[in-house]
Amino acid sequence: MEWYKLISLGTLAICLGSCIFHFIRLIQLGKPIDYSVQAGDTTKAVIYSLTGAMSPAKKESAYLHLPTYTAGILYHLGTFLAILLFFTIIAGASYSGILKLIIVLFLSVTTISGLIILIKRLVSPALKSLSNPDDYISNALVTLFQAFTVLVLTYPSFEWAYYVAVSLLLLYLPLGKLKHAIYFFAARYHLGYFLGYRGTWPPVKQNTRFSYDQRE
């Protein structure tokens, strides 16, 4: 096996080991503790946290910036696809014809989406004030990962560059914000549990014809 494939497998083992460590640590921490009197259904709230609460209509940062939100969704879908392709490519799978064309076109769009998001972070004063080096590095590595996936599918002779890009991403994933791939679900669970415990989530549908007299 070529050296760059061996390196990618080694970095994959390091990445998986680190992610498993973070996951076990999360399990050991257990549920959030709330000493107040329970006022709602935590199960329904957790389900809402992972479903309805994720709707862009429920998130001000999303519905006020729909183009960026859409680019972000595409970017994440491209990342999931590129990760799946990595496992198939290193296993020896090859793609051709219409399937290859669809994958290349889709990943080209998602790569451009990631680049647009990176550029917006670089030029927007508001985003720059909230950003740190980790934000730029994470975005750049994932965007390069998708770009090199397109490259290796189009020009197989560049597979060494593809595996180097994969290795860099895998090494950095457990160190920076990219490890939200693990913490995302725990964060949504804790948020839903807390707001469900307090009786805030899921929100109760209000009657639009509700009047002050009805409250009495």
N, C-alpha and C positions, 0 to 999 in steps of 0.2 A: 504493500500500500504506500502511496506517495506521502512525503513528509507533511504536506499541508493538510492532507486528510487526517493524518495521525494527530496533528496539532489541534484540529477542530474537534476531534473526538475527546482529546484530553481536556480542552476547555469546556466541552459539553459536560464532562464528568464533574469538573469543578463547579460549573454553574448549577447543575442539578443538586449536587451536594449542598451548596450554599442555600438554594431555594428550599430544600427539605429541612435544613436547619431553621430557617425563618418560619416555615410552616409549623414545625414541632413547637417552636417557641410561642407561636400564636395560640396553639392548642393548650399549652401549659398555662397561659395567662387566663384562660377561661372566659366566662361571661362577664360583662361589666357589672359592677356592684352598684345598686341604687337603694339607699336606705329609706326612700320615701314610700308612701303607700301606693301600690300598683293601681293605676286608673284605666288601663286599656289592655288590649290583646297584643302581646308581643309577636306572636306568630304571624298574624295578619299584617302587622307593621313591617316585619322583616321582608315578607313577600312583596309588599308595596314598595319598600326601599329598593328592591332589585327589579321592579317592573314599572309601575306607574310613575314613581318618583324619578325615574330615569328619562322620562319623556322631556324633550326640549321645551315643551310648553310649561313645564314645572320648574325650569331652570333659567333664571334671568340671564346668566352668562351664555346660555345657548340661544334662546329666542331673540335676543338682541344682536346676535352675531351668527345668523344662520349659515352664511357662506363658510365661515371658519369652522363652525360645528360640523357641517357636511364634509368639509375637507378632513376634519379629524376622524370622522366615522370611516371614511374611505381609507385613510391612513392606517387605522387600526385593522381594518379588514385585510389590507395589503400585507401588514405585518403577520397576521395569523396565517395567511396563505403562504408567505415566504418561509415561515417556520415549518409548515407542513411540507413544503417542497424540499427544504433542506434534508429532512429525513428520507425522502424518496430519492433525492439525487445522490446522497452518499451511499444509499443502498444499491445504486446502479441503475435506477429508472431513467428513462429518456422520454422526451416529449417531442411530438412532431404534428404536422398538419394543423387542422382547425383548433384543436385543444391548445397547442403551443401558441398559436396566434392570439387566442383569447386570453391566455395567461399573461403573455408579454404585454398586450395592450392594457389589460387591467392593472398590472403592476407598474406600467409606465405612468398611468393616471395617478395611482396611489403614491408613487415616488414624487411626482410633481406636486401633489397635495402636501406631502411632507416638506418639500422644499419651500413651498409658499408659506407654510406655517412657520418655518425657520426664519424666512426673510421678514415676515410680519413681526416676529419676536425681536428681530434685530433693529427694525426701523420704527416700531411703535414706542413712543416714550412711556406710555402706561405699562406695556408689557416688559420693557427693558428695566423699569424700576422694580418689577416683581421677579425678575429672572436672576439666576446665578449660573456659574459655569456648567453645573450639572445639567441644566435645562438645554443648553446649546449642545453639549457633548452627546447627551442621550438622543436628541433629535437628529443630530448629524449621523450618528452610528446606525440608527434604524433606517434613515433615508438611504445611506450608503448600502446597507444590507439589501434593501429592496432593489436599488439600482444595479448592484452586482448580480442579483438573482436574474434580472432581465438580461444582463450581459452574458452570463454563463449559459442561459438558455439560447441566446442568439449566436454566441461565439464560444463554443465549448473549450477552445484552446486557452481561454482566460480563467479556467477553473481554479488555478492557484490563487489568483486575486480574489475570487469569490470566497474561497475557504479562509483566506486571511481576514477578509471583512467579517465573516461569520465568527471567527475566533475572537476578534476584537470585541464584537458585540457580546458574545457569551461571557467573556472575562469581565466586562463592565456591568453587565445586567444586575448581579447581586450587590453592586457597590453603590449605584446611584438610584435615581428616581424610577428607573425601569423595573425595579423590584416591586413596584405597585401591581405587577402581574400577580403577586402573591397577596399583598396587603389590600388590594381593591375590595375583594369579597369580604374580608374581615371588617373593613371600614364600613361597608354598606350594611353588614349584619349589625355591628355595634350601633350605628346610627338608627337603624330601624328598631332595634331592641330598646334603645333609650327613649325614642319618641313614642314608641308603642307603649312602653311602661308608663309614660307620663300621660297617655291618652290623647296624644297629638296626631299620631299617624295610625291607620290611614285616615285622611281627612273626611269629615262628615259632609255629605252633600247638603248644601243649604237650599231652602225653599226661597226662590227669588221673590215670592209674594209675602214673605215673612214681615210682620208688622210689630210695632211695639205692644199693641194690644194683645197679640198672640203670646207674647212672653209672659204675660200675667195670667 
